[in-house]
Amino acid sequence: MQTTKPITKPSKQRKRFFQAPAHVRHKLLAAHLSPELRGFHIVKRFPVRTGDTVRIMRGDHKGFEGKISRVDLKSYSIYVEGLTREKVDGTTIFVPVHPSKVIVTHLNLDDKWRKEILETKKEAFKKPKARMLPAKPKEKPEEKPPEIVEVEEAVEEKVVAEKEAPAEEKAVVKREPKKRVAKRKRKIVKKKPAVKAETKAKEAAKEKEEPKPEKKRARRKAAKKTKEGGA
């Protein structure tokens, strides 16, 4: 569906009005329905067409009623049967009337599409709108048995008494913090690798065979002394 944007500039409004397409002009040529038709069709206004009977409500021809003979979309006017005037030369012409000056007293429903449009509008009006719905009545709370009510009242009294109790009673005994004991550092002792008995015996035999460096030095010193003494 084509939508139109609101325009505030008069020049643009006039341009839209005079350069409107046919489907928009058709909607602009709408007239109010009579109270009887409005109560039956539940529609306030509807576009007019040839064959509708209308009654003029304003102007020089107020109160005139007749059928629409022609609808002029170009000049936004309708022509009613019997509503004529004489020109200076003596010829008679139809008087143009704007549809806003008339009310429709009888609708021409020969067209099935026109009937369907009226029915759809009627259904749309019958549907309740969200903003027009009345407020839902508040549901009454279920009545509780007296035993439960007594228990709830006793609980509420206890809560109120606790809130109103003095600060001394409410004071909570603080627990003394536990003394932290310094953890002793454990000495890490590296375990020596286990030595087999065979390897121990071999090492002891080598020590016996090989003279220690201290004994070698003593022997050398003794040898030197003997040489010096012999010389």
Secondary structure by P-SEA (a helix, b strand, c coil): cccccccccaaaaaaaaaaccaaaaaaaabbbbcaaaaaaccccbbbbcccbbbbbcccccccbbbbbcccccccccccccccccccccbbbbbbbbbcccccccccccccaaaaaaaaaaaaaaacccccccccccccccccccaaaaaaaaaaaaaaaaaaaccccccccccccccccccccbbbbbbbcccccaaaaaaaaaaaaacccaaaaaaaaaaaaaaaaaac
